[in-house]
Amino acid sequence: MPAPSDEDGFRTRDAIPMTKKKLPPASELQALFDPRLVGAACVGHHDLFDEHLEDECVADRLTRHSQAVAICRRCPVIAACREVALEHLDHISGIWAGQPTIDLTARRTA
């Protein structure tokens, strides 16, 4: 007998066995949090900001990055995001503060 489903055809929560995942230690999670970025407009849209997605053509990546830049332009913490990005350029990629990290790297070295 198939699992019960909701109106969209997805299995309901009761039908999916829940497993507990072990979270990283609190100190590691805390290191990922920067209070300067609270209120960032990109929250929930991380896939738009990734440098590359698997099997993505150049045109699709450019469209996605344009969408990311548009989000950045209306972000209340864009200046703080730029600061954070410049501090962590060796460890980040994709779009930060409305710019590809390669452009931020060129700016830092100029």
Backbone hydrogen bonds, N-H to C=O, Kabsch-Sander energy under -0.5 kcal/mol:
donor,donor_aa,acceptor,acceptor_aa,energy
6,D,10,F,-2.7
9,G,6,D,-1.8
12,T,4,P,-1.9
15,A,12,T,-1.4
16,I,12,T,-0.6
16,I,13,R,-1.3
21,K,19,T,-0.5
23,L,21,K,-0.6
28,E,25,P,-0.9
29,L,25,P,-1.8
30,Q,26,A,-2.8
31,A,27,S,-1.5
32,L,28,E,-0.7
32,L,29,L,-0.9
33,F,30,Q,-1.2
37,L,34,D,-2.4
38,V,35,P,-1.3
40,A,37,L,-1.8
43,V,40,A,-1.1
45,H,42,C,-2.9
48,L,45,H,-2.0
49,F,45,H,-0.6
49,F,46,H,-1.2
50,D,46,H,-0.8
56,E,53,L,-1.4
61,R,57,C,-2.2
62,L,58,V,-2.6
63,T,59,A,-2.1
64,R,60,D,-2.6
65,H,61,R,-2.8
66,S,62,L,-2.0
67,Q,63,T,-1.9
68,A,64,R,-2.0
69,V,65,H,-2.6
70,A,66,S,-2.0
71,I,67,Q,-1.7
72,C,68,A,-2.3
73,R,69,V,-2.3
74,R,70,A,-0.8
74,R,71,I,-0.8
75,C,72,C,-1.9
78,I,75,C,-1.1
81,C,77,V,-2.6
82,R,78,I,-2.1
83,E,79,A,-1.9
84,V,80,A,-2.6
85,A,81,C,-2.9
86,L,82,R,-2.6
87,E,83,E,-1.8
88,H,84,V,-1.3
88,H,85,A,-0.5
89,L,86,L,-0.5
91,H,88,H,-2.5
92,I,88,H,-0.6
92,I,89,L,-0.5
95,I,49,F,-2.3
96,W,94,G,-0.5
96,W,99,Q,-2.9
99,Q,96,W,-1.8
101,T,94,G,-2.3
103,D,100,P,-1.1
104,L,100,P,-1.6
105,T,101,T,-2.4
106,A,102,I,-1.9
107,R,103,D,-2.1
108,R,104,L,-2.2
109,T,105,T,-1.9
110,A,106,A,-1.0
